[in-house]
């Protein structure tokens, strides 16, 4: 990964951030959102700014749709920051066509982020008193959260893979143009 962020990657992350906010404002299935993807992708491609980007977009979008139960909301924010950290773990895993190991790393870390989001946020819902503060109440909170977990996993996996494929494609196209330009300039001497 380059030490500086390519402007195209920055533009892609900015577009993803805008789409995440707009997606929260439009009617959509619960937990079918771009926020997890934004966190992971910004962590992967812009690790120094990932936490700030993620937190700003999550807070702004929550402000626009209306804040809700603070303990639960803060657990959601924490989970997105955790997802950005998971994206940072994938920074040194360049994706190449037919390279299974980096792809497996990205997919695995995305699934881990979705699972952690499910466990942490549903535990926060339980701890906030939405369910009886018993083991049975915690289990009921987790069971009732399963449809939301499915949507989170589907959106995180699909949107993250698509976003990374687009960004990697842009980076590959740029590097092939640069390589071609270098080759042409050396052979024309």
Secondary structure, DSSP 8 states (H G I E B T S, - for coil): --SS--HHHHHHHHHHHHHHHHHHHS---TT--SHHHHHHHHHHH-TTTHHHHHHHHHHHHHHHH----HHHHHHHHHHHHHHHHHHHHTTT----TT-HHHHHHHHHHHHHHHHHHHHHHHHHHIIIIIS-SSHHHHHHHHHHTHHHHHHHHHHHHHHHHHHHHHHHHHHHHHHHHHHHHHHHHHHT-
